[in-house]
Amino acid sequence: MSKNFLIISTPQPYRDRFGDVPIFYRHLARDYRVNLFHVNTNQVLNNKIDSSITWATEVTNDLSYEQFLNLENCPTNPYNLEQFDLAFCRSLKPFPDNYLNRLSHWSRQLLFVNNPTHKQEQIAADFLLKVAQDWIPETIVTRDHDTAFAFWEKHQTIIAKQANSCGGRGVYKIWYEDNLFQLDNFNQGQHSFNDFSQVLDYLIARTPEPIQFVRYLKQVSQGDKRIVVVDGEIYGAYLRRSKSGHWVNNVSSDGECLLTDITDAEKEAISNTVGAYQIRGLHTLGYDFLLDDDGVWRISEINAGNIGGFARLEQLTQTPVMTRFVDWLINFSESKKAIAFPRIYV
């Protein structure tokens, strides 16, 4: 019997027709084992918080890239949440206010690939520090001026990261040059400030959350290694490297992708941290590693939820990575739904 999969996203931001989400949608639309349903991210917020009904679009064709982009304009019909075997949130951060709260209400009736209640916990600025302190560069989480300045004094060049962000948009490099504090972001450009307190005020004005400050790794130009992990199983790794030599290596800027190996140290870091996500019902993870001065690749981020990498690994390895992932989704929905929602089968 085919499985009803509900995928939540906003198609328009995905401007690369070969990107992970458009390819994922097309793959599901072609798979005879899956009935694909799409709901726009904003529709989640339009639902009444206690509603068991959502309006969704059933995808019944081969789904070209152009059709994918037009999904938000397609007719919708009402569906009871219990009609779906699995939900997968593929919305880009930053998440709108109350978005995860609404999905948490849905999760009382609907099985998610990544539990939205614990997703709220995971995107907090201090979560990575709690679960992976031994595997990341020196890090603090604060909004306090003196604490942040002391961290900069110690390391001289640091990175500031905002929670609830993606694609390097909330990541800033801070250093001192030409008698001014310099702040660089690949999307906003470089700014100069007379003192550090102005730098922090600039950052604080852009997020209500504490800010994560990390020691800058000087070998960042060697690339940013993405390792795709599903429920503790490593699918593969590739290196994202800026073509221009910029310190941000994201594909969303000018990063190129190269297949790469996974070291024993990286496997150890994953095995020692992945359990903290599994027990929270966060099953699709993108581990990002950067090369430290001592030649060790250290975790820079553990992305949980709407990660990229499946389509990229398939392109680089010429193996059916996407089919492997869909196989897991089907098996996951079969094994977990009966346990999580036994009343459905009474």
VMD Tcl script that draws the C-alpha trace (Angstrom):
set ca {
  {0.00 0.00 0.00}
  {1.32 3.45 -0.92}
  {2.35 5.83 1.86}
  {0.93 9.34 2.16}
  {3.82 11.76 2.65}
  {3.17 15.39 3.56}
  {6.06 17.71 2.63}
  {6.06 21.25 4.02}
  {8.03 23.92 2.18}
  {8.01 27.19 0.29}
  {9.23 26.35 -3.25}
  {10.12 29.82 -4.53}
  {13.44 30.27 -2.64}
  {14.88 27.12 -4.27}
  {16.36 28.70 -7.36}
  {18.65 25.78 -8.27}
  {16.68 23.23 -10.30}
  {19.23 20.57 -9.31}
  {19.04 21.45 -5.61}
  {18.11 18.98 -2.93}
  {14.49 19.98 -2.35}
  {13.33 20.22 -6.01}
  {15.01 16.87 -6.78}
  {13.51 15.35 -3.63}
  {9.99 16.43 -4.65}
  {10.44 15.07 -8.15}
  {11.80 11.76 -6.84}
  {8.82 11.31 -4.50}
  {6.36 12.24 -7.26}
  {7.81 9.46 -9.43}
  {7.90 6.80 -6.70}
  {4.91 4.45 -6.98}
  {5.21 3.63 -3.26}
  {4.46 7.22 -2.24}
  {1.48 9.54 -2.56}
  {2.99 13.03 -2.38}
  {1.17 15.94 -0.76}
  {2.51 19.47 -0.50}
  {1.60 22.19 1.99}
  {3.06 25.68 1.89}
  {4.89 26.93 4.96}
  {2.52 29.87 5.38}
  {-0.47 27.51 5.37}
  {0.83 26.03 8.64}
  {0.43 29.44 10.25}
  {-2.99 29.94 8.64}
  {-4.30 26.79 10.33}
  {-6.04 27.12 13.66}
  {-3.62 25.95 16.31}
  {-5.90 23.14 17.51}
  {-7.09 22.09 14.04}
  {-6.70 18.49 12.85}
  {-7.26 19.56 9.23}
  {-4.79 21.10 6.79}
  {-5.19 22.25 3.20}
  {-2.70 20.56 0.89}
  {-1.98 19.89 -2.78}
  {-1.75 16.32 -4.02}
  {1.08 15.98 -6.54}
  {0.09 13.46 -9.18}
  {2.39 14.21 -12.12}
  {6.09 13.87 -12.91}
  {6.69 17.38 -11.47}
  {9.10 19.41 -13.53}
  {11.13 22.12 -11.85}
  {8.72 24.75 -13.16}
  {5.77 22.82 -11.73}
  {7.58 22.56 -8.41}
  {7.96 26.35 -8.26}
  {4.25 26.74 -9.05}
  {3.03 24.41 -6.28}
  {1.96 27.28 -4.05}
  {-0.49 28.37 -6.75}
  {-2.06 24.93 -7.22}
  {-5.54 24.01 -5.90}
  {-5.70 22.63 -2.37}
  {-8.08 20.30 -0.58}
  {-8.72 19.65 3.12}
  {-7.08 16.58 4.68}
  {-7.18 15.19 8.17}
  {-3.67 15.00 9.60}
  {-4.21 11.35 10.48}
  {-4.48 10.57 6.76}
  {-0.73 11.10 6.39}
  {1.84 8.45 7.24}
  {4.72 10.89 7.55}
  {5.50 14.61 7.50}
  {8.79 16.18 6.50}
  {9.43 19.89 7.06}
  {11.62 21.23 4.26}
  {11.14 24.91 5.05}
  {14.18 27.14 5.11}
  {15.24 28.96 8.25}
  {14.62 31.46 9.67}
  {11.34 29.90 10.76}
  {8.45 32.35 11.19}
  {7.20 33.07 14.69}
  {5.00 30.25 16.04}
  {5.76 28.00 13.05}
  {7.36 25.25 15.11}
  {4.70 25.66 17.79}
  {2.01 24.91 15.22}
  {3.91 21.88 13.94}
  {4.31 20.67 17.52}
  {0.50 20.56 17.76}
  {0.41 18.63 14.49}
  {2.90 16.12 15.89}
  {0.25 14.94 18.36}
  {-1.53 13.34 15.40}
  {1.17 13.14 12.75}
  {4.57 11.43 12.62}
  {7.45 13.76 11.68}
  {10.87 12.86 10.31}
  {12.20 15.48 12.73}
  {10.14 16.18 15.82}
  {9.20 19.90 15.74}
  {9.08 20.25 19.52}
  {12.69 19.13 19.85}
  {13.60 21.08 16.72}
  {12.80 24.19 18.79}
  {15.24 22.97 21.41}
  {17.91 22.14 18.84}
  {18.01 25.53 17.11}
  {18.82 27.30 20.38}
  {22.25 28.92 20.28}
  {23.65 26.84 23.15}
  {22.43 23.39 22.05}
  {25.53 22.47 20.04}
  {27.76 23.52 22.91}
  {25.83 21.23 25.26}
  {25.99 18.11 23.11}
  {29.28 18.50 21.22}
  {31.62 20.54 23.42}
  {34.48 18.06 23.01}
  {34.25 18.11 19.21}
  {33.93 21.81 18.37}
  {36.39 24.74 18.50}
  {36.33 26.96 21.59}
  {32.83 28.42 21.82}
  {30.75 30.62 24.08}
  {27.10 31.69 23.91}
  {26.23 35.12 25.26}
  {24.71 38.55 24.71}
  {26.93 40.14 27.35}
  {29.39 42.74 26.05}
  {32.19 42.04 28.52}
  {32.04 38.28 28.04}
  {32.04 38.55 24.26}
  {34.88 41.11 24.29}
  {37.00 38.89 26.55}
  {36.51 36.03 24.08}
  {37.62 38.27 21.21}
  {40.66 39.46 23.19}
  {41.72 35.86 23.70}
  {41.37 34.77 20.06}
  {41.61 38.08 18.13}
  {39.59 36.73 15.19}
  {36.23 35.10 15.97}
  {33.00 34.03 14.31}
  {29.54 35.11 15.50}
  {26.57 32.89 14.64}
  {22.89 33.67 14.95}
  {20.40 30.94 15.78}
  {17.50 30.16 13.40}
  {19.50 30.92 10.28}
  {20.91 28.95 7.36}
  {23.22 29.15 4.38}
  {25.79 31.31 6.13}
  {23.42 34.29 6.27}
  {23.65 34.58 10.04}
  {27.42 34.01 10.27}
  {29.84 36.91 10.80}
  {33.62 37.19 10.99}
  {35.02 39.70 13.51}
  {38.60 40.98 13.60}
  {40.62 44.18 14.21}
  {42.37 45.95 11.35}
  {43.33 49.54 10.46}
  {42.42 50.68 13.99}
  {38.84 49.53 13.50}
  {36.79 46.45 14.30}
  {35.81 44.70 11.09}
  {32.61 42.68 10.67}
  {32.08 40.61 7.52}
  {29.06 38.68 6.27}
  {28.92 37.28 2.73}
  {25.38 38.56 2.23}
  {25.62 41.95 3.98}
  {29.24 42.78 3.15}
  {31.91 44.24 5.41}
  {31.33 46.93 8.02}
  {33.77 48.82 10.28}
  {33.21 49.98 13.86}
  {35.17 52.10 16.29}
  {34.78 49.72 19.23}
  {33.64 46.19 19.97}
  {30.46 47.25 21.74}
  {29.19 48.66 18.44}
  {29.85 45.32 16.78}
  {27.84 43.49 19.41}
  {25.01 46.04 19.27}
  {24.84 45.50 15.49}
  {24.54 41.73 15.98}
  {22.10 41.90 18.89}
  {19.77 44.13 16.88}
  {19.34 41.28 14.38}
  {18.28 38.50 16.72}
  {16.46 38.17 20.05}
  {18.51 35.08 20.91}
  {21.96 34.77 22.51}
  {24.81 34.73 20.00}
  {27.27 31.90 19.53}
  {30.90 33.05 19.35}
  {33.49 30.62 17.97}
  {37.26 30.72 17.59}
  {38.06 31.40 13.93}
  {39.78 28.51 12.14}
  {42.48 29.88 9.85}
  {42.35 26.95 7.44}
  {38.71 27.56 6.55}
  {39.77 28.09 2.92}
  {40.42 24.33 2.75}
  {36.67 23.91 2.63}
  {33.61 23.03 4.67}
  {32.96 19.28 4.85}
  {29.32 18.17 4.86}
  {28.60 14.64 6.14}
  {25.03 13.46 5.65}
  {23.72 11.26 8.47}
  {20.29 9.61 8.65}
  {19.27 8.08 11.98}
  {22.92 7.45 12.87}
  {23.87 6.03 9.45}
  {26.47 7.92 7.40}
  {25.44 8.37 3.76}
  {28.59 10.11 2.55}
  {30.57 13.33 2.55}
  {31.51 16.13 0.20}
  {33.64 19.25 0.51}
  {32.21 22.69 -0.20}
  {34.95 25.13 -1.13}
  {34.63 28.78 -2.12}
  {35.87 29.39 -5.66}
  {36.97 32.91 -4.71}
  {38.74 31.87 -1.51}
  {36.12 33.52 0.74}
  {35.96 32.31 4.33}
  {32.33 31.21 3.75}
  {32.16 28.02 1.70}
  {28.40 27.58 1.36}
  {27.01 26.49 -1.98}
  {24.49 29.33 -1.64}
  {27.41 31.74 -2.14}
  {30.09 30.47 -4.55}
  {31.02 27.09 -3.10}
  {31.88 24.19 -5.42}
  {31.37 20.59 -4.26}
  {33.93 17.79 -4.29}
  {33.53 14.23 -3.06}
  {35.70 13.55 0.00}
  {36.57 10.87 2.53}
  {35.43 10.60 6.13}
  {38.15 10.23 8.77}
  {38.04 7.99 11.83}
  {38.04 11.13 14.01}
  {34.94 12.42 12.24}
  {33.21 9.07 12.61}
  {34.03 9.16 16.32}
  {32.65 12.70 16.65}
  {29.43 11.64 14.94}
  {29.01 8.47 17.00}
  {29.48 10.46 20.22}
  {26.93 13.17 19.36}
  {24.27 11.64 17.11}
  {22.46 9.98 20.02}
  {21.49 13.35 21.46}
  {19.53 14.00 18.27}
  {18.08 10.51 17.86}
  {16.52 10.49 21.32}
  {14.87 13.80 20.45}
  {13.37 12.42 17.24}
  {15.73 14.40 14.97}
  {16.75 11.91 12.32}
  {18.20 13.77 9.31}
  {21.46 15.53 10.14}
  {24.05 17.49 8.23}
  {27.35 17.52 10.09}
  {29.66 20.34 8.99}
  {33.39 20.11 9.72}
  {36.16 22.70 9.34}
  {39.92 22.07 9.39}
  {41.70 23.30 12.53}
  {45.32 24.50 12.76}
  {46.40 21.11 14.10}
  {45.03 19.28 11.05}
  {41.93 17.94 12.82}
  {38.51 18.45 11.25}
  {36.22 19.85 13.95}
  {32.45 20.13 14.02}
  {31.31 23.63 13.15}
  {27.59 22.86 12.97}
  {25.15 19.99 13.26}
  {22.15 20.87 11.15}
  {18.98 18.99 12.02}
  {15.98 18.88 9.75}
  {15.89 20.35 6.25}
  {19.45 19.48 5.30}
  {20.91 19.46 1.83}
  {23.18 16.72 0.58}
  {21.15 13.78 -0.70}
  {20.90 15.02 -4.28}
  {24.48 16.32 -4.16}
  {25.84 12.96 -3.04}
  {23.86 11.23 -5.76}
  {25.35 13.56 -8.37}
  {28.89 13.12 -7.07}
  {28.81 9.36 -6.50}
  {26.47 8.38 -9.35}
  {24.71 6.06 -6.91}
  {20.98 6.05 -5.94}
  {21.32 8.03 -2.70}
  {17.84 9.54 -3.01}
  {16.25 6.10 -3.41}
  {18.14 4.92 -0.34}
  {16.75 7.87 1.61}
  {13.17 7.28 0.43}
  {13.53 3.61 1.38}
  {14.44 4.77 4.88}
  {11.49 7.18 4.99}
  {9.07 4.39 4.09}
  {10.56 1.99 6.62}
  {10.58 4.71 9.27}
  {6.91 5.51 8.69}
  {5.98 1.83 8.95}
  {7.99 1.11 12.08}
  {7.29 4.29 14.03}
  {3.69 5.20 13.26}
  {2.16 2.12 14.87}
  {4.19 2.80 18.02}
  {3.57 6.56 18.16}
  {-0.13 6.47 17.23}
  {-1.56 3.06 18.10}
  {-5.09 4.43 18.20}
  {-5.02 4.78 14.40}
  {-4.92 1.01 14.05}
  {-7.60 0.11 16.62}
}
mol new
graphics top color blue
foreach p $ca { graphics top sphere $p radius 0.5 }
foreach p [lrange $ca 0 end-1] q [lrange $ca 1 end] { graphics top cylinder $p $q radius 0.2 }
display resetview
